Amino acid sequence: MIITHVVLDEPKEAQRSRIDAENPWPGLEPFDEAAEQFFNGRRGETAELRRLVLHAPLTVLFGASGLGKTSLLQAGLFPLLRKDNVLPVYVRLDVRDRMAPLIDQVKHAMLAQFDLQQVEAPAFQQGESLWEWLHRGDLELWSQQNRLLTPLFVFDQFEEVLTLGAENPEAITRLRVDLADLIENRIPAELVGRIHASESVGSDLSLNSQRYKVLLSFREDFLPAVEGWKRDLPSIMRNRLRLLPMSGEQAFEAVHTTAPHLADEAIARAIVRFVAGVQAEGMSGSPADPGSETDLAVEPALLSLVCHGLNKRRKAQGKSAFDRALLRETGPAIVSDFYQNAVGDLPEGVQRFIETELITERGFRKPYDIDDARTVYKVSDHQLRLLVDRRLLRIEPYRGTERIELTHDLLTPVVRKHRDRQREKESRRRQRRWLRLALFSVIGLGALLLASVMAFLYRDARDAANLAEQRLAAGAFREATVRVSQNDAAGALAFLARALRSSRSHTGARALVVDVLLNRRWAQTIILHDASVNAVAWSPDGTRVLTGSDDNTARVWDVRTRQPVGAPLEHQDWVLAVAWSPDGTRVLTGSG
């Protein structure tokens, strides 16, 4: 029975791992019934599980994650039971479904198997429950070989009832009652009421018969929770098998017996020891020496993943078989590398979808609706096909739609670790952003404070400069008034010029300039040039005058003595512009 399906317009033969002589290990996917010949190392457990199923109405299979419970059921148990005329009905409950009682999913799974195996069975009547149908007095199920069949309802990954089922408590409560009625062969309370109300109800039922069997498979860490159902299901743990890790010899069979042409005895034992060593180290360092092979405990899922990875590398390198160099190159981080390689070239949103929706906060695997993946997370069909082809995700049909999930529980610690690491990075990024914002705020406040201080200092310096200029202007004005009293108009104008340079708004200096120019007698000062004077400039201290003339000379004159200072400054053309340096020690002339 093949129970894993992938849609998205892929041909059926490409929908899951191709298990054949060149590809005999499915990695993290379970072995299915079609891969029976490649499933090795569990002969004892398969035989014991068959014995338990044939012995009692209810069988419980439990073990740690990664021990291959699904592979044991599909590739080990199911083929044997078919020879015993037992019809396996594989059930994986969608415990979050609120549309109908969860027991209806068992009915749908059974009818699908009838169609697939071409089982001759009576049809359900309107409103007939699964319990009533199974207890019909004339119920017979006939195979194509004309054999009378006994259905076996196999509830795989039953721990999801206890994990994901927390989101749908009313449905789980109802399922608990329905399963108890089915397993304990107890007449449902609703049917009892109808029988009491009418004697005709139930007359065609064989109330004491139990022509079906049930198997529950779940992770070992949920054993206490399942045992808590004993009040409703007294027989729940009477007939059980605990699945343990493979021994070294069993793991050797899973490698060498499966593909002796790819792994000879020596390399097969090396692979087993390598996987056991990785397991012992928690996949965090180099493989430890696990000691004697008789003491080895090997996780089948990890063994299959390593062999699958080695086989991919072998084909890529064109080798005909495994060797030690190939094993050394694989490394202890194969599961982590498997996840990183599967998602590394896809957009960050795809990783966020996987790490947010396909595992719970506590790290349990959970399915997710494919339409929601497309609309909410914008995951494209192409990206989904890549992830399915890379064996990271599985897509299964469910009531007209599809659900996405990780291929194995062994991936959940890696995905969770990567998710937590990404969250830590994002937390650090947020902290850095807040620190930058706080730093910018402090810098901004500091800059504002500094600007205020600078503005204050500038105003203080400007006020001091203005006061100094006013004092200089006042001193020059006093000296000018003295010169006026001495009838030294030229000297007075020199000091008035200095006062106005220091304070242009000095009204007293402006008024005195007008008075000196209009009302004072000026001694004749003869400026000795042989042509027109084009430019005149006072020295900064007002004691000298610089002139430029068309006679191609420039001259400096002493205002007090009215005499030239030094020899004329000769030019080759008319002197058109003259100026003093700010300190009064140099002059600048322009001619042309």
Secondary structure as a PSIPRED ss2 file (coil, helix, strand):
# PSIPRED VFORMAT (PSIPRED V4.0)

   1 M C   1.000  0.000  0.000
   2 I C   1.000  0.000  0.000
   3 I C   1.000  0.000  0.000
   4 T C   1.000  0.000  0.000
   5 H C   1.000  0.000  0.000
   6 V C   1.000  0.000  0.000
   7 V C   1.000  0.000  0.000
   8 L C   1.000  0.000  0.000
   9 D C   1.000  0.000  0.000
  10 E C   1.000  0.000  0.000
  11 P C   1.000  0.000  0.000
  12 K H   0.000  1.000  0.000
  13 E H   0.000  1.000  0.000
  14 A H   0.000  1.000  0.000
  15 Q C   1.000  0.000  0.000
  16 R C   1.000  0.000  0.000
  17 S C   1.000  0.000  0.000
  18 R C   1.000  0.000  0.000
  19 I C   1.000  0.000  0.000
  20 D E   0.000  0.000  1.000
  21 A C   1.000  0.000  0.000
  22 E C   1.000  0.000  0.000
  23 N E   0.000  0.000  1.000
  24 P C   1.000  0.000  0.000
  25 W C   1.000  0.000  0.000
  26 P C   1.000  0.000  0.000
  27 G C   1.000  0.000  0.000
  28 L C   1.000  0.000  0.000
  29 E C   1.000  0.000  0.000
  30 P C   1.000  0.000  0.000
  31 F C   1.000  0.000  0.000
  32 D C   1.000  0.000  0.000
  33 E H   0.000  1.000  0.000
  34 A H   0.000  1.000  0.000
  35 A H   0.000  1.000  0.000
  36 E H   0.000  1.000  0.000
  37 Q H   0.000  1.000  0.000
  38 F H   0.000  1.000  0.000
  39 F C   1.000  0.000  0.000
  40 N C   1.000  0.000  0.000
  41 G C   1.000  0.000  0.000
  42 R C   1.000  0.000  0.000
  43 R H   0.000  1.000  0.000
  44 G H   0.000  1.000  0.000
  45 E H   0.000  1.000  0.000
  46 T H   0.000  1.000  0.000
  47 A H   0.000  1.000  0.000
  48 E H   0.000  1.000  0.000
  49 L H   0.000  1.000  0.000
  50 R H   0.000  1.000  0.000
  51 R H   0.000  1.000  0.000
  52 L H   0.000  1.000  0.000
  53 V H   0.000  1.000  0.000
  54 L H   0.000  1.000  0.000
  55 H H   0.000  1.000  0.000
  56 A C   1.000  0.000  0.000
  57 P C   1.000  0.000  0.000
  58 L E   0.000  0.000  1.000
  59 T E   0.000  0.000  1.000
  60 V E   0.000  0.000  1.000
  61 L E   0.000  0.000  1.000
  62 F E   0.000  0.000  1.000
  63 G E   0.000  0.000  1.000
  64 A C   1.000  0.000  0.000
  65 S C   1.000  0.000  0.000
  66 G C   1.000  0.000  0.000
  67 L C   1.000  0.000  0.000
  68 G C   1.000  0.000  0.000
  69 K H   0.000  1.000  0.000
  70 T H   0.000  1.000  0.000
  71 S H   0.000  1.000  0.000
  72 L H   0.000  1.000  0.000
  73 L H   0.000  1.000  0.000
  74 Q H   0.000  1.000  0.000
  75 A H   0.000  1.000  0.000
  76 G H   0.000  1.000  0.000
  77 L H   0.000  1.000  0.000
  78 F H   0.000  1.000  0.000
  79 P H   0.000  1.000  0.000
  80 L H   0.000  1.000  0.000
  81 L H   0.000  1.000  0.000
  82 R H   0.000  1.000  0.000
  83 K H   0.000  1.000  0.000
  84 D C   1.000  0.000  0.000
  85 N C   1.000  0.000  0.000
  86 V E   0.000  0.000  1.000
  87 L E   0.000  0.000  1.000
  88 P E   0.000  0.000  1.000
  89 V E   0.000  0.000  1.000
  90 Y E   0.000  0.000  1.000
  91 V E   0.000  0.000  1.000
  92 R C   1.000  0.000  0.000
  93 L C   1.000  0.000  0.000
  94 D C   1.000  0.000  0.000
  95 V C   1.000  0.000  0.000
  96 R C   1.000  0.000  0.000
  97 D C   1.000  0.000  0.000
  98 R C   1.000  0.000  0.000
  99 M C   1.000  0.000  0.000
 100 A C   1.000  0.000  0.000
 101 P C   1.000  0.000  0.000
 102 L C   1.000  0.000  0.000
 103 I H   0.000  1.000  0.000
 104 D H   0.000  1.000  0.000
 105 Q H   0.000  1.000  0.000
 106 V H   0.000  1.000  0.000
 107 K H   0.000  1.000  0.000
 108 H H   0.000  1.000  0.000
 109 A H   0.000  1.000  0.000
 110 M H   0.000  1.000  0.000
 111 L H   0.000  1.000  0.000
 112 A H   0.000  1.000  0.000
 113 Q H   0.000  1.000  0.000
 114 F H   0.000  1.000  0.000
 115 D H   0.000  1.000  0.000
 116 L H   0.000  1.000  0.000
 117 Q H   0.000  1.000  0.000
 118 Q C   1.000  0.000  0.000
 119 V C   1.000  0.000  0.000
 120 E E   0.000  0.000  1.000
 121 A C   1.000  0.000  0.000
 122 P C   1.000  0.000  0.000
 123 A C   1.000  0.000  0.000
 124 F C   1.000  0.000  0.000
 125 Q C   1.000  0.000  0.000
 126 Q C   1.000  0.000  0.000
 127 G C   1.000  0.000  0.000
 128 E C   1.000  0.000  0.000
 129 S C   1.000  0.000  0.000
 130 L H   0.000  1.000  0.000
 131 W H   0.000  1.000  0.000
 132 E H   0.000  1.000  0.000
 133 W H   0.000  1.000  0.000
 134 L H   0.000  1.000  0.000
 135 H C   1.000  0.000  0.000
 136 R E   0.000  0.000  1.000
 137 G C   1.000  0.000  0.000
 138 D C   1.000  0.000  0.000
 139 L C   1.000  0.000  0.000
 140 E C   1.000  0.000  0.000
 141 L C   1.000  0.000  0.000
 142 W E   0.000  0.000  1.000
 143 S C   1.000  0.000  0.000
 144 Q C   1.000  0.000  0.000
 145 Q C   1.000  0.000  0.000
 146 N C   1.000  0.000  0.000
 147 R C   1.000  0.000  0.000
 148 L E   0.000  0.000  1.000
 149 L C   1.000  0.000  0.000
 150 T E   0.000  0.000  1.000
 151 P E   0.000  0.000  1.000
 152 L E   0.000  0.000  1.000
 153 F E   0.000  0.000  1.000
 154 V E   0.000  0.000  1.000
 155 F E   0.000  0.000  1.000
 156 D C   1.000  0.000  0.000
 157 Q C   1.000  0.000  0.000
 158 F H   0.000  1.000  0.000
 159 E H   0.000  1.000  0.000
 160 E H   0.000  1.000  0.000
 161 V H   0.000  1.000  0.000
 162 L C   1.000  0.000  0.000
 163 T C   1.000  0.000  0.000
 164 L H   0.000  1.000  0.000
 165 G H   0.000  1.000  0.000
 166 A H   0.000  1.000  0.000
 167 E H   0.000  1.000  0.000
 168 N C   1.000  0.000  0.000
 169 P H   0.000  1.000  0.000
 170 E H   0.000  1.000  0.000
 171 A H   0.000  1.000  0.000
 172 I H   0.000  1.000  0.000
 173 T H   0.000  1.000  0.000
 174 R H   0.000  1.000  0.000
 175 L H   0.000  1.000  0.000
 176 R H   0.000  1.000  0.000
 177 V H   0.000  1.000  0.000
 178 D H   0.000  1.000  0.000
 179 L H   0.000  1.000  0.000
 180 A H   0.000  1.000  0.000
 181 D H   0.000  1.000  0.000
 182 L H   0.000  1.000  0.000
 183 I H   0.000  1.000  0.000
 184 E C   1.000  0.000  0.000
 185 N C   1.000  0.000  0.000
 186 R C   1.000  0.000  0.000
 187 I C   1.000  0.000  0.000
 188 P C   1.000  0.000  0.000
 189 A H   0.000  1.000  0.000
 190 E H   0.000  1.000  0.000
 191 L H   0.000  1.000  0.000
 192 V H   0.000  1.000  0.000
 193 G H   0.000  1.000  0.000
 194 R H   0.000  1.000  0.000
 195 I H   0.000  1.000  0.000
 196 H H   0.000  1.000  0.000
 197 A H   0.000  1.000  0.000
 198 S C   1.000  0.000  0.000
 199 E C   1.000  0.000  0.000
 200 S C   1.000  0.000  0.000
 201 V C   1.000  0.000  0.000
 202 G C   1.000  0.000  0.000
 203 S C   1.000  0.000  0.000
 204 D C   1.000  0.000  0.000
 205 L E   0.000  0.000  1.000
 206 S C   1.000  0.000  0.000
 207 L C   1.000  0.000  0.000
 208 N C   1.000  0.000  0.000
 209 S C   1.000  0.000  0.000
 210 Q C   1.000  0.000  0.000
 211 R C   1.000  0.000  0.000
 212 Y C   1.000  0.000  0.000
 213 K E   0.000  0.000  1.000
 214 V E   0.000  0.000  1.000
 215 L E   0.000  0.000  1.000
 216 L E   0.000  0.000  1.000
 217 S E   0.000  0.000  1.000
 218 F E   0.000  0.000  1.000
 219 R E   0.000  0.000  1.000
 220 E H   0.000  1.000  0.000
 221 D H   0.000  1.000  0.000
 222 F H   0.000  1.000  0.000
 223 L H   0.000  1.000  0.000
 224 P H   0.000  1.000  0.000
 225 A H   0.000  1.000  0.000
 226 V H   0.000  1.000  0.000
 227 E H   0.000  1.000  0.000
 228 G C   1.000  0.000  0.000
 229 W C   1.000  0.000  0.000
 230 K C   1.000  0.000  0.000
 231 R C   1.000  0.000  0.000
 232 D C   1.000  0.000  0.000
 233 L C   1.000  0.000  0.000
 234 P C   1.000  0.000  0.000
 235 S C   1.000  0.000  0.000
 236 I C   1.000  0.000  0.000
 237 M C   1.000  0.000  0.000
 238 R C   1.000  0.000  0.000
 239 N C   1.000  0.000  0.000
 240 R E   0.000  0.000  1.000
 241 L E   0.000  0.000  1.000
 242 R E   0.000  0.000  1.000
 243 L E   0.000  0.000  1.000
 244 L C   1.000  0.000  0.000
 245 P C   1.000  0.000  0.000
 246 M E   0.000  0.000  1.000
 247 S C   1.000  0.000  0.000
 248 G H   0.000  1.000  0.000
 249 E H   0.000  1.000  0.000
 250 Q H   0.000  1.000  0.000
 251 A H   0.000  1.000  0.000
 252 F H   0.000  1.000  0.000
 253 E H   0.000  1.000  0.000
 254 A H   0.000  1.000  0.000
 255 V H   0.000  1.000  0.000
 256 H H   0.000  1.000  0.000
 257 T H   0.000  1.000  0.000
 258 T C   1.000  0.000  0.000
 259 A C   1.000  0.000  0.000
 260 P C   1.000  0.000  0.000
 261 H C   1.000  0.000  0.000
 262 L C   1.000  0.000  0.000
 263 A C   1.000  0.000  0.000
 264 D C   1.000  0.000  0.000
 265 E H   0.000  1.000  0.000
 266 A H   0.000  1.000  0.000
 267 I H   0.000  1.000  0.000
 268 A H   0.000  1.000  0.000
 269 R H   0.000  1.000  0.000
 270 A H   0.000  1.000  0.000
 271 I H   0.000  1.000  0.000
 272 V H   0.000  1.000  0.000
 273 R H   0.000  1.000  0.000
 274 F H   0.000  1.000  0.000
 275 V H   0.000  1.000  0.000
 276 A H   0.000  1.000  0.000
 277 G H   0.000  1.000  0.000
 278 V H   0.000  1.000  0.000
 279 Q H   0.000  1.000  0.000
 280 A H   0.000  1.000  0.000
 281 E H   0.000  1.000  0.000
 282 G C   1.000  0.000  0.000
 283 M C   1.000  0.000  0.000
 284 S C   1.000  0.000  0.000
 285 G C   1.000  0.000  0.000
 286 S C   1.000  0.000  0.000
 287 P C   1.000  0.000  0.000
 288 A C   1.000  0.000  0.000
 289 D C   1.000  0.000  0.000
 290 P C   1.000  0.000  0.000
 291 G C   1.000  0.000  0.000
 292 S C   1.000  0.000  0.000
 293 E H   0.000  1.000  0.000
 294 T H   0.000  1.000  0.000
 295 D H   0.000  1.000  0.000
 296 L C   1.000  0.000  0.000
 297 A C   1.000  0.000  0.000
 298 V E   0.000  0.000  1.000
 299 E C   1.000  0.000  0.000
 300 P H   0.000  1.000  0.000
 301 A H   0.000  1.000  0.000
 302 L H   0.000  1.000  0.000
 303 L H   0.000  1.000  0.000
 304 S H   0.000  1.000  0.000
 305 L H   0.000  1.000  0.000
 306 V H   0.000  1.000  0.000
 307 C H   0.000  1.000  0.000
 308 H H   0.000  1.000  0.000
 309 G H   0.000  1.000  0.000
 310 L H   0.000  1.000  0.000
 311 N H   0.000  1.000  0.000
 312 K H   0.000  1.000  0.000
 313 R H   0.000  1.000  0.000
 314 R H   0.000  1.000  0.000
 315 K H   0.000  1.000  0.000
 316 A H   0.000  1.000  0.000
 317 Q H   0.000  1.000  0.000
 318 G C   1.000  0.000  0.000
 319 K C   1.000  0.000  0.000
 320 S C   1.000  0.000  0.000
 321 A C   1.000  0.000  0.000
 322 F C   1.000  0.000  0.000
 323 D C   1.000  0.000  0.000
 324 R H   0.000  1.000  0.000
 325 A H   0.000  1.000  0.000
 326 L H   0.000  1.000  0.000
 327 L H   0.000  1.000  0.000
 328 R H   0.000  1.000  0.000
 329 E H   0.000  1.000  0.000
 330 T H   0.000  1.000  0.000
 331 G C   1.000  0.000  0.000
 332 P C   1.000  0.000  0.000
 333 A C   1.000  0.000  0.000
 334 I H   0.000  1.000  0.000
 335 V H   0.000  1.000  0.000
 336 S H   0.000  1.000  0.000
 337 D H   0.000  1.000  0.000
 338 F H   0.000  1.000  0.000
 339 Y H   0.000  1.000  0.000
 340 Q H   0.000  1.000  0.000
 341 N H   0.000  1.000  0.000
 342 A H   0.000  1.000  0.000
 343 V H   0.000  1.000  0.000
 344 G C   1.000  0.000  0.000
 345 D C   1.000  0.000  0.000
 346 L C   1.000  0.000  0.000
 347 P C   1.000  0.000  0.000
 348 E H   0.000  1.000  0.000
 349 G H   0.000  1.000  0.000
 350 V H   0.000  1.000  0.000
 351 Q H   0.000  1.000  0.000
 352 R H   0.000  1.000  0.000
 353 F H   0.000  1.000  0.000
 354 I H   0.000  1.000  0.000
 355 E H   0.000  1.000  0.000
 356 T H   0.000  1.000  0.000
 357 E H   0.000  1.000  0.000
 358 L C   1.000  0.000  0.000
 359 I E   0.000  0.000  1.000
 360 T C   1.000  0.000  0.000
 361 E C   1.000  0.000  0.000
 362 R C   1.000  0.000  0.000
 363 G C   1.000  0.000  0.000
 364 F C   1.000  0.000  0.000
 365 R E   0.000  0.000  1.000
 366 K C   1.000  0.000  0.000
 367 P C   1.000  0.000  0.000
 368 Y E   0.000  0.000  1.000
 369 D E   0.000  0.000  1.000
 370 I H   0.000  1.000  0.000
 371 D H   0.000  1.000  0.000
 372 D H   0.000  1.000  0.000
 373 A H   0.000  1.000  0.000
 374 R H   0.000  1.000  0.000
 375 T H   0.000  1.000  0.000
 376 V H   0.000  1.000  0.000
 377 Y C   1.000  0.000  0.000
 378 K C   1.000  0.000  0.000
 379 V C   1.000  0.000  0.000
 380 S C   1.000  0.000  0.000
 381 D H   0.000  1.000  0.000
 382 H H   0.000  1.000  0.000
 383 Q H   0.000  1.000  0.000
 384 L H   0.000  1.000  0.000
 385 R H   0.000  1.000  0.000
 386 L H   0.000  1.000  0.000
 387 L H   0.000  1.000  0.000
 388 V H   0.000  1.000  0.000
 389 D H   0.000  1.000  0.000
 390 R C   1.000  0.000  0.000
 391 R C   1.000  0.000  0.000
 392 L C   1.000  0.000  0.000
 393 L E   0.000  0.000  1.000
 394 R E   0.000  0.000  1.000
 395 I E   0.000  0.000  1.000
 396 E E   0.000  0.000  1.000
 397 P E   0.000  0.000  1.000
 398 Y E   0.000  0.000  1.000
 399 R C   1.000  0.000  0.000
 400 G C   1.000  0.000  0.000
 401 T E   0.000  0.000  1.000
 402 E E   0.000  0.000  1.000
 403 R E   0.000  0.000  1.000
 404 I E   0.000  0.000  1.000
 405 E E   0.000  0.000  1.000
 406 L E   0.000  0.000  1.000
 407 T C   1.000  0.000  0.000
 408 H C   1.000  0.000  0.000
 409 D H   0.000  1.000  0.000
 410 L H   0.000  1.000  0.000
 411 L H   0.000  1.000  0.000
 412 T H   0.000  1.000  0.000
 413 P H   0.000  1.000  0.000
 414 V H   0.000  1.000  0.000
 415 V H   0.000  1.000  0.000
 416 R H   0.000  1.000  0.000
 417 K H   0.000  1.000  0.000
 418 H H   0.000  1.000  0.000
 419 R H   0.000  1.000  0.000
 420 D H   0.000  1.000  0.000
 421 R H   0.000  1.000  0.000
 422 Q H   0.000  1.000  0.000
 423 R H   0.000  1.000  0.000
 424 E H   0.000  1.000  0.000
 425 K H   0.000  1.000  0.000
 426 E H   0.000  1.000  0.000
 427 S H   0.000  1.000  0.000
 428 R H   0.000  1.000  0.000
 429 R H   0.000  1.000  0.000
 430 R H   0.000  1.000  0.000
 431 Q H   0.000  1.000  0.000
 432 R H   0.000  1.000  0.000
 433 R H   0.000  1.000  0.000
 434 W H   0.000  1.000  0.000
 435 L H   0.000  1.000  0.000
 436 R H   0.000  1.000  0.000
 437 L H   0.000  1.000  0.000
 438 A H   0.000  1.000  0.000
 439 L H   0.000  1.000  0.000
 440 F H   0.000  1.000  0.000
 441 S H   0.000  1.000  0.000
 442 V H   0.000  1.000  0.000
 443 I H   0.000  1.000  0.000
 444 G H   0.000  1.000  0.000
 445 L H   0.000  1.000  0.000
 446 G H   0.000  1.000  0.000
 447 A H   0.000  1.000  0.000
 448 L H   0.000  1.000  0.000
 449 L H   0.000  1.000  0.000
 450 L H   0.000  1.000  0.000
 451 A H   0.000  1.000  0.000
 452 S H   0.000  1.000  0.000
 453 V H   0.000  1.000  0.000
 454 M H   0.000  1.000  0.000
 455 A H   0.000  1.000  0.000
 456 F H   0.000  1.000  0.000
 457 L H   0.000  1.000  0.000
 458 Y H   0.000  1.000  0.000
 459 R H   0.000  1.000  0.000
 460 D H   0.000  1.000  0.000
 461 A H   0.000  1.000  0.000
 462 R H   0.000  1.000  0.000
 463 D H   0.000  1.000  0.000
 464 A H   0.000  1.000  0.000
 465 A H   0.000  1.000  0.000
 466 N H   0.000  1.000  0.000
 467 L H   0.000  1.000  0.000
 468 A H   0.000  1.000  0.000
 469 E H   0.000  1.000  0.000
 470 Q H   0.000  1.000  0.000
 471 R H   0.000  1.000  0.000
 472 L H   0.000  1.000  0.000
 473 A H   0.000  1.000  0.000
 474 A H   0.000  1.000  0.000
 475 G H   0.000  1.000  0.000
 476 A H   0.000  1.000  0.000
 477 F H   0.000  1.000  0.000
 478 R H   0.000  1.000  0.000
 479 E H   0.000  1.000  0.000
 480 A H   0.000  1.000  0.000
 481 T H   0.000  1.000  0.000
 482 V H   0.000  1.000  0.000
 483 R H   0.000  1.000  0.000
 484 V H   0.000  1.000  0.000
 485 S H   0.000  1.000  0.000
 486 Q C   1.000  0.000  0.000
 487 N C   1.000  0.000  0.000
 488 D C   1.000  0.000  0.000
 489 A H   0.000  1.000  0.000
 490 A H   0.000  1.000  0.000
 491 G H   0.000  1.000  0.000
 492 A H   0.000  1.000  0.000
 493 L H   0.000  1.000  0.000
 494 A H   0.000  1.000  0.000
 495 F H   0.000  1.000  0.000
 496 L H   0.000  1.000  0.000
 497 A H   0.000  1.000  0.000
 498 R H   0.000  1.000  0.000
 499 A H   0.000  1.000  0.000
 500 L H   0.000  1.000  0.000
 501 R H   0.000  1.000  0.000
 502 S H   0.000  1.000  0.000
 503 S C   1.000  0.000  0.000
 504 R C   1.000  0.000  0.000
 505 S C   1.000  0.000  0.000
 506 H C   1.000  0.000  0.000
 507 T H   0.000  1.000  0.000
 508 G H   0.000  1.000  0.000
 509 A H   0.000  1.000  0.000
 510 R H   0.000  1.000  0.000
 511 A H   0.000  1.000  0.000
 512 L H   0.000  1.000  0.000
 513 V H   0.000  1.000  0.000
 514 V H   0.000  1.000  0.000
 515 D H   0.000  1.000  0.000
 516 V H   0.000  1.000  0.000
 517 L H   0.000  1.000  0.000
 518 L H   0.000  1.000  0.000
 519 N H   0.000  1.000  0.000
 520 R C   1.000  0.000  0.000
 521 R C   1.000  0.000  0.000
 522 W C   1.000  0.000  0.000
 523 A C   1.000  0.000  0.000
 524 Q C   1.000  0.000  0.000
 525 T C   1.000  0.000  0.000
 526 I C   1.000  0.000  0.000
 527 I C   1.000  0.000  0.000
 528 L C   1.000  0.000  0.000
 529 H C   1.000  0.000  0.000
 530 D C   1.000  0.000  0.000
 531 A C   1.000  0.000  0.000
 532 S C   1.000  0.000  0.000
 533 V E   0.000  0.000  1.000
 534 N E   0.000  0.000  1.000
 535 A E   0.000  0.000  1.000
 536 V E   0.000  0.000  1.000
 537 A E   0.000  0.000  1.000
 538 W E   0.000  0.000  1.000
 539 S C   1.000  0.000  0.000
 540 P C   1.000  0.000  0.000
 541 D C   1.000  0.000  0.000
 542 G C   1.000  0.000  0.000
 543 T C   1.000  0.000  0.000
 544 R E   0.000  0.000  1.000
 545 V E   0.000  0.000  1.000
 546 L E   0.000  0.000  1.000
 547 T E   0.000  0.000  1.000
 548 G E   0.000  0.000  1.000
 549 S E   0.000  0.000  1.000
 550 D C   1.000  0.000  0.000
 551 D C   1.000  0.000  0.000
 552 N C   1.000  0.000  0.000
 553 T E   0.000  0.000  1.000
 554 A E   0.000  0.000  1.000
 555 R E   0.000  0.000  1.000
 556 V E   0.000  0.000  1.000
 557 W E   0.000  0.000  1.000
 558 D E   0.000  0.000  1.000
 559 V C   1.000  0.000  0.000
 560 R C   1.000  0.000  0.000
 561 T C   1.000  0.000  0.000
 562 R C   1.000  0.000  0.000
 563 Q E   0.000  0.000  1.000
 564 P E   0.000  0.000  1.000
 565 V E   0.000  0.000  1.000
 566 G E   0.000  0.000  1.000
 567 A E   0.000  0.000  1.000
 568 P E   0.000  0.000  1.000
 569 L E   0.000  0.000  1.000
 570 E E   0.000  0.000  1.000
 571 H C   1.000  0.000  0.000
 572 Q C   1.000  0.000  0.000
 573 D C   1.000  0.000  0.000
 574 W C   1.000  0.000  0.000
 575 V E   0.000  0.000  1.000
 576 L E   0.000  0.000  1.000
 577 A E   0.000  0.000  1.000
 578 V E   0.000  0.000  1.000
 579 A E   0.000  0.000  1.000
 580 W E   0.000  0.000  1.000
 581 S C   1.000  0.000  0.000
 582 P C   1.000  0.000  0.000
 583 D C   1.000  0.000  0.000
 584 G C   1.000  0.000  0.000
 585 T C   1.000  0.000  0.000
 586 R C   1.000  0.000  0.000
 587 V E   0.000  0.000  1.000
 588 L E   0.000  0.000  1.000
 589 T E   0.000  0.000  1.000
 590 G E   0.000  0.000  1.000
 591 S E   0.000  0.000  1.000
 592 G C   1.000  0.000  0.000
